[in-house]
Amino acid sequence: MTSLPSHPLRVSDLPTTRPTRFELVPDDAELAAIANELDLVQLRKLRFKGEIRAEGREDWLLVAELGATVVQSCVVSLDPVTTRIDEKITRRFVADLPEDATDEEEVEMPEDDTLEALGSVIDPAETMIESLSLALPLYPRAAGVELTESQFTEPGKKAMTDEETKPFAGLAALRDKLEKKD
């Protein structure tokens, strides 16, 4: 099996006065490896085109366009669902990433979700795969497919309905029972 594509660029080799342009179009074997990694039925097309440029003295900015055609299984019927993804991607690789409060139990997420810690390399292929993963529909559904109510129980017992699982269903039943007594 082919491994995931990788195109690391050493930060020390990147020019600071002009952008470094890139265009990644994985071959069939790489598409299959990415589809396997992301648990897709198929990845038909994938293109990641953009540039990396210096931003300030130590930081770098990656801006790109992600285009993909993915096939996933419908969450209801398991039929294949084809989705076209077109996204603009921005990542800021910063040398001084704001520190997280490690002693606190709750950590607040930074408002800027484009920030990444700057390492010795920037890999556009890694950013491409991560961005594709984040852009995938969470619950793909085939056209016209509806989730119907299902009831499962042991033989001889009354099945619990979806309505009965709601938090106030028990209170409604109690209210009805009390109204019958009056």
C-alpha positions in Angstrom: 0.0 0.0 0.0 1.3 3.5 -0.8 2.0 5.8 2.1 0.4 9.2 2.5 1.9 11.9 0.3 4.4 14.2 1.9 6.0 17.3 0.5 8.0 18.9 3.4 9.6 22.2 2.8 12.4 23.3 5.1 11.6 26.6 6.6 15.2 27.6 6.5 15.2 27.1 2.7 12.1 29.2 2.0 12.7 32.6 0.5 11.5 35.5 2.6 11.1 38.1 -0.2 8.8 36.1 -2.5 6.1 33.5 -2.0 6.8 29.8 -2.6 4.0 28.4 -4.8 2.8 24.8 -4.8 0.2 22.6 -6.5 -0.4 19.1 -5.2 -2.4 16.7 -7.3 -2.0 13.2 -5.8 -1.8 10.2 -8.1 -4.2 7.2 -7.9 -2.2 5.3 -5.4 -1.9 8.4 -3.1 -5.7 9.1 -3.5 -6.4 5.5 -2.4 -4.0 5.9 0.6 -5.7 9.2 1.6 -9.2 7.6 1.2 -8.1 4.7 3.4 -6.7 7.1 6.0 -9.9 9.2 6.1 -12.3 6.1 5.9 -13.8 7.2 2.6 -15.4 4.9 0.0 -13.4 6.7 -2.7 -11.5 9.9 -3.3 -11.9 10.7 -7.0 -10.1 14.0 -7.3 -7.9 16.1 -5.0 -6.1 19.3 -5.7 -4.3 21.7 -3.3 -2.9 24.8 -4.8 -1.5 27.8 -3.0 1.5 29.5 -1.7 3.6 29.9 1.5 5.0 33.4 2.2 6.9 35.0 5.1 4.8 37.0 7.5 6.8 39.2 9.7 10.3 38.2 10.9 9.7 34.6 12.0 6.2 33.6 11.0 4.8 32.0 7.7 1.4 32.1 6.0 0.0 29.3 3.9 -3.0 30.2 1.8 -4.4 27.7 -0.6 -7.5 26.3 -2.4 -8.6 22.8 -1.7 -10.7 21.0 -4.3 -11.9 17.4 -3.9 -14.6 14.9 -4.9 -15.2 12.4 -2.2 -17.5 9.4 -1.9 -18.7 8.4 1.6 -21.3 5.9 2.9 -24.7 7.3 3.7 -25.3 7.2 7.5 -28.8 5.7 7.0 -28.7 3.4 4.0 -24.9 2.9 3.5 -25.4 3.9 -0.2 -22.5 5.9 -1.7 -22.8 9.6 -1.4 -20.7 11.9 -3.6 -19.7 15.3 -2.3 -17.8 18.1 -4.0 -15.6 20.1 -1.6 -14.1 23.5 -2.5 -12.5 25.4 0.4 -10.1 28.3 0.9 -7.5 27.3 3.4 -5.4 29.5 5.6 -2.7 28.4 8.1 -0.4 30.7 10.1 2.7 29.0 11.2 4.0 31.1 14.2 7.2 30.8 16.1 5.7 32.0 19.4 2.4 30.1 19.7 0.4 31.4 22.6 0.9 29.1 25.6 -1.9 27.0 26.9 -2.6 27.1 30.6 -1.5 23.7 31.6 -2.3 23.9 35.3 -6.0 24.6 34.7 -8.5 21.9 34.1 -10.4 23.9 31.5 -8.4 25.4 28.6 -10.1 28.0 26.4 -9.6 27.4 22.7 -7.9 30.3 20.8 -10.3 32.3 18.6 -7.9 32.0 15.7 -8.1 28.4 14.5 -5.6 29.0 11.7 -2.6 29.1 14.1 -0.1 26.3 13.9 3.2 25.9 15.8 6.2 26.6 13.5 8.5 23.7 13.2 11.6 23.1 11.0 9.4 22.1 8.0 6.0 23.1 6.6 4.3 20.2 4.7 1.6 21.4 2.4 0.5 17.7 1.8 -0.1 17.3 5.6 -2.1 20.5 5.6 -4.1 19.3 2.5 -5.0 16.0 4.2 -6.0 17.7 7.5 -8.0 20.3 5.7 -9.8 17.6 3.7 -10.6 15.7 6.9 -12.1 18.8 8.5 -14.2 19.7 5.4 -15.8 16.2 5.0 -19.5 16.0 5.8 -20.0 14.5 9.2 -23.2 12.7 8.4 -23.5 12.2 4.6 -27.0 11.2 3.6 -28.2 10.0 0.2 -30.9 12.0 -1.5 -34.4 11.1 -0.4 -33.3 8.9 2.5 -35.1 9.4 5.8 -34.2 8.0 9.2 -37.3 6.1 10.3 -38.1 5.2 13.9 -36.8 1.8 14.9 -37.8 -0.2 17.9 -35.7 -3.0 19.4 -36.6 -5.1 22.4 -36.6 -8.6 23.8 -39.5 -10.8 22.7 -42.6 -10.4 24.8 -41.7 -6.9 26.1 -43.0 -3.5 25.0 -40.5 -1.6 22.8 -39.4 1.8 24.0 -40.1 4.5 21.4 -38.0 7.5 20.5 -40.6 9.7 22.2 -40.2 7.9 25.5 -36.4 8.5 25.5 -36.8 12.2 25.6 -36.1 13.8 29.0 -39.7 14.9 29.8 -41.4 11.8 28.5 -41.5 10.3 32.0 -43.0 13.5 33.4 -45.7 13.5 30.7 -46.6 9.9 31.5 -46.8 10.8 35.2 -49.0 13.8 34.5 -51.3 11.6 32.4 -51.5 9.0 35.2 -52.3 11.7 37.8 -55.0 13.2 35.5 -56.7 9.8 35.2 -56.9 9.5 39.1 -58.7 12.9 39.3 
